[in-house]
């Protein structure tokens, strides 16, 4: 299914405080499935700016409502894809796949050979990305405290060649 959305492309550093708050709330709502490992919010406003300041962000709206986001950086020959978040009420409706297709288009336009992303083991994201053609590149055990985790977790780096 295809959801009608509009996408605004911006530099993360150009977001105003209200936009930063909205993006971080969306990322946190989308990541609540990991609340056993990450008991609080996954990301705060300072974290978004610290992790992604130089990246390009997609602000994805259905009408006036922020429904999804992701950001990326080009590190040739790879498009590094970060913080894909879809509002919980639209998860499973195909919007994530649409956004990954858009990221693939960006990667091709930027002459990147592949898209790379990271996912936390233990949820439904790793199998989802595998179903879309991503393969595991590395697996790293992250310590307590990384991203404020209250227990170690597996962080999987995954990559897919651009189509």
Secondary structure, DSSP 8 states (H G I E B T S, - for coil): -----EEEEEEGGG--HHHHHHHHHHHHHHTGGGTTT--S-S--HHHHHHHHTTSEEEEEEETTEEEEEEEEEEETTEEEEEEEEE-GGGTTTTHHHHHHHHHHHHHHHTT-SEEEEEEETTSSHHHHHHHTT-EEEEEEEE-TTGGG-SS-EEEEEEEEE--
